[in-house]
Amino acid sequence: MEKTCICRCEGVFLEEILQAIDEGATSFQGIKKRNRIGMGHCQGRTCQPIVRDILRKKVGANSLFELQKAQAPVRPVPLGKL
């Protein structure tokens, strides 16, 4: 089960997420800082709900977890390239 890929964009597996939680991460942002989850092309749209469910089960927090927001490109991108 630990070999389950949670974030396809960055290649993050379940075992890495569980390790980050064991090391003290209690939020999506905390896990993201440890292993780059949610920083790929989809900006966490696929993996973020899964990680929130894992956090709820492992940490047991009843509070709402802050959603990651997609970030704009560092440099402007011409529309023709999109």
Secondary structure, 3 states (H helix, E strand, C coil): CCCCEEECCCCEEHHHHHHHHHCCCCCHHHHHHHHCCCCCCCCCCCCHHHHHHHHHHHHCCCCCCCCCCCCCCCCCCCHHHC
